[in-house]
């Protein structure tokens, strides 16, 4: 039984239960490695409503044998071992309990304690290196460090100049080409979905249609062009990274033809594609930094509550590395949602979009009940006459939540409603979405044994895909 501040027999009312502790154990352990106990408590209480005292946390972490990432004995061993090896010309890398150590974090650890690193080295103690600390000579990076730094710096400076220059020249005051960008994204998203369903021929046809949009997109020079191109490239990083890099190379080649050989978009896409081919992890890191730089530029030029600034923040969260804990992404989305509701309104489109991404995050965590509640909350705030992709997305994932919760007939009915909503629109950019919805329903109907209905739907979907096929070459 949980007790309040260790007092036996005291059952906290409204505080975290044993089930809550078990449910959040992985997240709590990870946060404890990175933050102070006070900060962990603050994050859990503010973002998840997880209420517990510091003594409760200490008790749980002791039970779980959870340890701080920055143990003093380990930090001492790292700086001393590194100094020893540096004397004989050896580079050093470290792992603590299997986790890579950032040397800068070690330096900051001693700075917080007010002790110079040199002083730690001179206070040599005859003690063995802790078992948790592993030291090794780092493998040479596929890219030389100076080259990595130089390329990163070139990308960020060029991107900043591109954004500021486009605003100064008035190119983005009255943006054009939003429809082409939507079509490009729609076809890329459809291609990714088809690849995941092992429908490779159909996926390549969708990519062919996406590539056919690049010329129009570049000529329009829309404010979202770079962000959308980078985002669509990153969406393939888990399953088909080579496709994402090919897209960047194609954009670079077309930009040289359409915009000129010295256009910044051409250079940025070339450098990113080159980095990606050599080191995929590095590509993701620099892509995220590039999005962060874009967000900073938009905030400086347009202000923190402008739609483009908020959009950059949303894309940053969407494109965080796949191995980032979904709970951390959820915390960032909840903060962004609070910012939107405070600075804008609960009923603006950008607030709706952030809420949609939060609900989708909950779905990815397999918290289907809470995810469906969020989607239903969003749907209740949209006008009944609304026929936007936002409404379609919310219905679509509500159907998935129903399906995962065992309400298959309800899920099929909701998905049919979604398809009817999307089919009633006439935007070419939504054709890929229509095909995705139909393919999902086909699969569900087949699983339910309704093969005739599935076959009829497939025939309709293939006709639609044929109608939207565009020959790129």
KAMO-V413071 format. One record per residue. RES is the residue in one letter. PHI is phi as a letter, one per 20 degrees, with the letter a starting at -180 (none if undefined). Layout:
res->RES phi->PHI
res->RES phi->PHI
This chain:
res->X phi->none
res->X phi->f
res->X phi->c
res->X phi->e
res->X phi->l
res->X phi->m
res->X phi->e
res->X phi->g
res->X phi->n
res->X phi->e
res->X phi->e
res->X phi->f
res->X phi->e
res->X phi->n
res->X phi->d
res->X phi->f
res->X phi->e
res->X phi->g
res->X phi->f
res->X phi->f
res->X phi->f
res->X phi->f
res->X phi->f
res->X phi->d
res->X phi->g
res->X phi->f
res->X phi->f
res->X phi->f
res->X phi->f
res->X phi->f
res->X phi->f
res->X phi->f
res->X phi->f
res->X phi->d
res->X phi->c
res->X phi->f
res->X phi->f
res->X phi->f
res->X phi->f
res->X phi->g
res->X phi->g
res->X phi->f
res->X phi->f
res->X phi->f
res->X phi->f
res->X phi->f
res->X phi->e
res->X phi->c
res->X phi->m
res->X phi->e
res->X phi->d
res->X phi->b
res->X phi->e
res->X phi->f
res->X phi->f
res->X phi->f
res->X phi->f
res->X phi->f
res->X phi->f
res->X phi->f
res->X phi->f
res->X phi->f
res->X phi->f
res->X phi->e
res->X phi->l
res->X phi->f
res->X phi->c
res->X phi->f
res->X phi->f
res->X phi->e
res->X phi->e
res->X phi->g
res->X phi->f
res->X phi->f
res->X phi->f
res->X phi->f
res->X phi->f
res->X phi->f
res->X phi->f
res->X phi->f
res->X phi->f
res->X phi->f
res->X phi->f
res->X phi->g
res->X phi->f
res->X phi->f
res->X phi->f
res->X phi->d
res->X phi->n
res->X phi->d
res->X phi->f
res->X phi->c
res->X phi->c
res->X phi->c
res->X phi->c
res->X phi->c
res->X phi->l
res->X phi->n
res->X phi->d
res->X phi->f
res->X phi->d
res->X phi->e
res->X phi->f
res->X phi->f
res->X phi->f
res->X phi->f
res->X phi->f
res->X phi->f
res->X phi->g
res->X phi->f
res->X phi->f
res->X phi->f
res->X phi->e
res->X phi->m
res->X phi->d
res->X phi->f
res->X phi->f
res->X phi->g
res->X phi->f
res->X phi->f
res->X phi->f
res->X phi->f
res->X phi->f
res->X phi->f
res->X phi->d
res->X phi->f
res->X phi->c
res->X phi->f
res->X phi->f
res->X phi->g
res->X phi->g
res->X phi->f
res->X phi->e
res->X phi->d
res->X phi->d
res->X phi->b
res->X phi->e
res->X phi->f
res->X phi->f
res->X phi->f
res->X phi->f
res->X phi->g
res->X phi->d
res->X phi->f
res->X phi->g
res->X phi->g
res->X phi->f
res->X phi->f
res->X phi->f
res->X phi->f
res->X phi->f
res->X phi->g
res->X phi->f
res->X phi->f
res->X phi->f
res->X phi->f
res->X phi->f
res->X phi->f
res->X phi->f
res->X phi->f
res->X phi->f
res->X phi->f
res->X phi->f
res->X phi->f
res->X phi->f
res->X phi->f
res->X phi->f
res->X phi->f
res->X phi->e
res->X phi->n
res->X phi->f
res->X phi->d
res->X phi->f
res->X phi->c
res->X phi->f
res->X phi->c
res->X phi->n
res->X phi->f
res->X phi->f
res->X phi->f
res->X phi->f
res->X phi->f
res->X phi->f
res->X phi->g
res->X phi->f
res->X phi->g
res->X phi->f
res->X phi->f
res->X phi->f
res->X phi->f
res->X phi->f
res->X phi->g
res->X phi->f
res->X phi->f
res->X phi->f
res->X phi->f
res->X phi->e
res->X phi->m
res->X phi->d
res->X phi->f
res->X phi->f
res->X phi->f
res->X phi->f
res->X phi->f
res->X phi->f
res->X phi->f
res->X phi->f
res->X phi->g
res->X phi->f
res->X phi->f
res->X phi->f
res->X phi->f
res->X phi->e
res->X phi->f
res->X phi->g
res->X phi->f
res->X phi->f
res->X phi->f
res->X phi->f
res->X phi->f
res->X phi->l
res->X phi->f
res->X phi->f
res->X phi->e
res->X phi->g
res->X phi->f
res->X phi->f
res->X phi->f
res->X phi->f
res->X phi->f
res->X phi->f
res->X phi->f
res->X phi->f
res->X phi->f
res->X phi->f
res->X phi->e
res->X phi->f
res->X phi->f
res->X phi->d
res->X phi->c
res->X phi->f
res->X phi->f
res->X phi->f
res->X phi->g
res->X phi->f
res->X phi->f
res->X phi->f
res->X phi->f
res->X phi->f
res->X phi->f
res->X phi->f
res->X phi->f
res->X phi->f
res->X phi->f
res->X phi->f
res->X phi->f
res->X phi->f
res->X phi->e
res->X phi->d
res->X phi->o
res->X phi->f
res->X phi->d
res->X phi->f
res->X phi->f
res->X phi->f
res->X phi->f
res->X phi->f
res->X phi->f
res->X phi->f
res->X phi->f
res->X phi->f
res->X phi->f
res->X phi->f
res->X phi->f
res->X phi->f
res->X phi->f
res->X phi->f
res->X phi->e
res->X phi->b
res->X phi->f
res->X phi->f
res->X phi->f
res->X phi->g
res->X phi->f
res->X phi->f
res->X phi->f
res->X phi->f
res->X phi->f
res->X phi->f
res->X phi->f
res->X phi->f
res->X phi->f
res->X phi->f
res->X phi->f
res->X phi->f
res->X phi->f
res->X phi->f
res->X phi->f
res->X phi->f
res->X phi->f
res->X phi->e
res->X phi->d
res->X phi->o
res->X phi->f
res->X phi->d
res->X phi->f
res->X phi->g
res->X phi->f
res->X phi->f
res->X phi->f
res->X phi->f
res->X phi->f
res->X phi->f
res->X phi->f
res->X phi->f
res->X phi->g
res->X phi->f
res->X phi->g
res->X phi->e
res->X phi->f
res->X phi->g
res->X phi->f
res->X phi->e
res->X phi->f
res->X phi->g
res->X phi->f
res->X phi->f
res->X phi->f
res->X phi->f
res->X phi->f
res->X phi->f
res->X phi->f
res->X phi->f
res->X phi->f
res->X phi->f
res->X phi->f
res->X phi->f
res->X phi->f
res->X phi->f
res->X phi->f
res->X phi->f
res->X phi->f
res->X phi->e
res->X phi->d
res->X phi->a
res->X phi->f
res->X phi->d
res->X phi->e
res->X phi->f
res->X phi->f
res->X phi->f
res->X phi->f
res->X phi->f
res->X phi->f
res->X phi->f
res->X phi->f
res->X phi->f
res->X phi->f
res->X phi->f
res->X phi->f
res->X phi->f
res->X phi->f
res->X phi->f
res->X phi->f
res->X phi->e
res->X phi->m
res->X phi->e
res->X phi->f
res->X phi->f
res->X phi->f
res->X phi->f
res->X phi->f
res->X phi->f
res->X phi->f
res->X phi->f
res->X phi->f
res->X phi->f
res->X phi->f
res->X phi->f
res->X phi->f
res->X phi->e
res->X phi->e
res->X phi->f
res->X phi->f
res->X phi->e
res->X phi->f
res->X phi->c
res->X phi->f
res->X phi->f
res->X phi->f
res->X phi->f
res->X phi->f
res->X phi->g
res->X phi->f
res->X phi->f
res->X phi->g
res->X phi->f
res->X phi->f
res->X phi->f
res->X phi->f
res->X phi->f
res->X phi->g
res->X phi->f
res->X phi->f
res->X phi->e
res->X phi->n
res->X phi->e
res->X phi->f
res->X phi->f
res->X phi->f
res->X phi->f
res->X phi->f
res->X phi->f
res->X phi->f
res->X phi->f
res->X phi->f
res->X phi->f
res->X phi->f
res->X phi->f
res->X phi->g
res->X phi->f
res->X phi->f
res->X phi->f
res->X phi->f
res->X phi->e
res->X phi->c
res->X phi->f
res->X phi->f
res->X phi->f
res->X phi->e
res->X phi->f
res->X phi->f
res->X phi->f
res->X phi->g
res->X phi->f
res->X phi->f
res->X phi->f
res->X phi->f
res->X phi->f
res->X phi->f
res->X phi->f
res->X phi->g
res->X phi->f
res->X phi->f
res->X phi->f
res->X phi->f
res->X phi->f
res->X phi->e
res->X phi->n
res->X phi->e
res->X phi->f
res->X phi->f
res->X phi->f
res->X phi->f
res->X phi->f
res->X phi->f
res->X phi->f
res->X phi->f
res->X phi->f
res->X phi->f
res->X phi->f
res->X phi->f
res->X phi->f
res->X phi->f
res->X phi->f
res->X phi->f
res->X phi->f
res->X phi->d
res->X phi->f
res->X phi->c
res->X phi->f
res->X phi->e
res->X phi->e
